[in-house]
């Protein structure tokens, strides 16, 4: 799409707080900038979509979603915003937004950056954002894999946590009822290589406390002082 093919556009304005929405100053300033640009370039402003009181952390906003649907359906040739942060504060979201615009064939105009994807320069900016977004996604994936590797090295089971063996829970309660401290119980369990509920290899006093505070499963609870029945030593 070239600049000459952009004839009908949708404007978009946003403020993040109810106070800003009530004052109307921020919305009015954005609307004025959009209207002035449309007049300068001879564009028909189909509508100005408005999200008042919505954060820019993602695109889960009613007005922008409706505007994007109209653009996808060919009811306008482009979207105009006064400032980039009014549209998105996330590089990943903005890159996905630009990719959608390129795929569906409509332009994105960001006035404060001078971005216009209907021009070769604007298309270069869009591709740059997409490259940075891909780089960020790969970094996130790498950090996730490294974090999982550290957990695995610590003996933590990766995936859906497994439940603690009821016999272990009974043993913990039995030891506690005999006066053992949380630290002593943890030491006993570690000495017997008893895995935690999450598959970890080491018990801590806080881990033991969590078991004691958890309500026993029906049919597995024991009264204080009852034998554990699992051969544990006092």
SULSULDA-V461376 format. One line per field, one symbol per residue. ss: DSSP state (@ for helix, = for strand, . for the rest). psi: psi as a letter, one per 20 degrees, with the letter a starting at -180 (. if undefined). Layout:
ss->???
psi->???
This chain:
ss->..@@@..========..@@@@@@.@@@@@@@@@@@@@@@@@..=========.........@@@@@@@@@@@.....====..@@@@...@@@@@@@@@@@@@@..====....==...@@@@@@@@@@@@@@@@@@@@@@@@@@@@@@@@@@............@@@@@@@@@@@@....@@@@@@@@@@.............@@@@@@@@@.....................
psi->prhhiohpqpqpqqqiqhghghhigggggggggghghhghjkqpogroppopkpqjhakmpgghghghggghjjirirppqhqgihgqjpggghghghhggghikqqpoohhikpoiiqhghhggghgghghggggghgggghgggghhgghhijpppbppqqpphhgghgghghhhjjqrghgggggghhjlpqrhjjqipqrhhgghhghippqqpiiqqqpiqqhjjjqq.
